[in-house]
């Protein structure tokens, strides 16, 4: 008898939503197939974040990221994975104008990448759009607190909730996106007690990045936690030092080429 291969099924939006208050949800960003294949072994969902504009393309912010770039990287991540739910960021300017514009662009992302959900930034002001998308079959992950696409309005990447009198606004944002139908919400750059409070107040999972260990899950930019960026925010724990390792490898390669130590007999064809 031949052994049967077990079918690997992708995590779904309802499965992630049901994790509220349960085992912490594991997530990382990924932008290409080969890193996504590694992350896929451990992550519940993978975010194809518009942070790729800064991390991979040298942009100063995420504002300049075009839709086609998100779709291209989204396709790569979907191709490289089997298990994780894939969520793709909607870039700046593709959803703010109206719910109809947001639907057209969200549908384009899902159809062309094969991802399972989209993510957009904004709380109460985006609740109508979130509801519009969800009612039309587009699963939405929300994103509140420090919203990078609004960095020009905020005056930079500033921690949110430093002043306690601002907390009600963030709490309203969280409740609004939950009531609108978002299946989860990212809390970014938010003071710890506020993020913990919001996590208790709403019925959908909170995904922390620079927030609280009490969130229902956590996410980091993969390149940050691998030590590939020269500077990392306070909230990043660096789990690897690939930057220096890659630099050392390239240095030794260059030395071998210059000294003709590479290629050797093992690397040529006879």
Secondary structure in CASP SS format (residue, H / E / C, confidence):
PFRMAT SS
TARGET T0000
AUTHOR 0000-0000-0000
METHOD secondary structure of the structure
MODEL  1
X C 1.00
X C 1.00
X C 1.00
X C 1.00
X C 1.00
X C 1.00
X C 1.00
X C 1.00
X C 1.00
X C 1.00
X C 1.00
X C 1.00
X H 1.00
X H 1.00
X H 1.00
X H 1.00
X H 1.00
X C 1.00
X C 1.00
X C 1.00
X C 1.00
X C 1.00
X C 1.00
X C 1.00
X E 1.00
X E 1.00
X E 1.00
X E 1.00
X E 1.00
X C 1.00
X C 1.00
X C 1.00
X H 1.00
X H 1.00
X H 1.00
X H 1.00
X H 1.00
X H 1.00
X H 1.00
X C 1.00
X C 1.00
X C 1.00
X C 1.00
X C 1.00
X E 1.00
X E 1.00
X E 1.00
X E 1.00
X C 1.00
X C 1.00
X C 1.00
X H 1.00
X H 1.00
X H 1.00
X H 1.00
X C 1.00
X C 1.00
X C 1.00
X C 1.00
X C 1.00
X C 1.00
X C 1.00
X C 1.00
X C 1.00
X C 1.00
X C 1.00
X H 1.00
X H 1.00
X H 1.00
X H 1.00
X H 1.00
X H 1.00
X H 1.00
X H 1.00
X H 1.00
X H 1.00
X H 1.00
X H 1.00
X H 1.00
X C 1.00
X C 1.00
X C 1.00
X C 1.00
X C 1.00
X E 1.00
X E 1.00
X E 1.00
X E 1.00
X E 1.00
X C 1.00
X C 1.00
X C 1.00
X C 1.00
X C 1.00
X C 1.00
X C 1.00
X C 1.00
X C 1.00
X H 1.00
X H 1.00
X H 1.00
X H 1.00
X H 1.00
X H 1.00
X H 1.00
X H 1.00
X H 1.00
X H 1.00
X H 1.00
X H 1.00
X H 1.00
X H 1.00
X H 1.00
X C 1.00
X C 1.00
X C 1.00
X E 1.00
X E 1.00
X E 1.00
X E 1.00
X E 1.00
X E 1.00
X C 1.00
X H 1.00
X H 1.00
X H 1.00
X H 1.00
X H 1.00
X H 1.00
X H 1.00
X H 1.00
X H 1.00
X H 1.00
X H 1.00
X H 1.00
X C 1.00
X C 1.00
X C 1.00
X C 1.00
X E 1.00
X E 1.00
X E 1.00
X E 1.00
X E 1.00
X E 1.00
X C 1.00
X C 1.00
X H 1.00
X H 1.00
X H 1.00
X H 1.00
X H 1.00
X H 1.00
X H 1.00
X C 1.00
X C 1.00
X C 1.00
X C 1.00
X C 1.00
X E 1.00
X C 1.00
X C 1.00
X C 1.00
X H 1.00
X H 1.00
X H 1.00
X H 1.00
X H 1.00
X H 1.00
X H 1.00
X H 1.00
X H 1.00
X H 1.00
X H 1.00
X H 1.00
X H 1.00
X H 1.00
X H 1.00
X H 1.00
X H 1.00
X C 1.00
X C 1.00
X C 1.00
X E 1.00
X E 1.00
X E 1.00
X E 1.00
X E 1.00
X C 1.00
X E 1.00
X C 1.00
X H 1.00
X H 1.00
X H 1.00
X H 1.00
X H 1.00
X H 1.00
X H 1.00
X H 1.00
X H 1.00
X H 1.00
X C 1.00
X C 1.00
X C 1.00
X E 1.00
X E 1.00
X E 1.00
X E 1.00
X E 1.00
X C 1.00
X C 1.00
X C 1.00
X C 1.00
X C 1.00
X C 1.00
X C 1.00
X E 1.00
X E 1.00
X E 1.00
X E 1.00
X C 1.00
X H 1.00
X H 1.00
X H 1.00
X H 1.00
X C 1.00
X C 1.00
X C 1.00
X C 1.00
X C 1.00
X C 1.00
X C 1.00
X C 1.00
X C 1.00
X C 1.00
X C 1.00
X C 1.00
X C 1.00
X C 1.00
X C 1.00
X C 1.00
X H 1.00
X H 1.00
X H 1.00
X H 1.00
X H 1.00
X H 1.00
X H 1.00
X H 1.00
X H 1.00
X H 1.00
X H 1.00
X H 1.00
X H 1.00
X H 1.00
X H 1.00
X H 1.00
X H 1.00
X C 1.00
X C 1.00
X C 1.00
X C 1.00
X C 1.00
X C 1.00
X H 1.00
X H 1.00
X H 1.00
X C 1.00
X C 1.00
X C 1.00
END
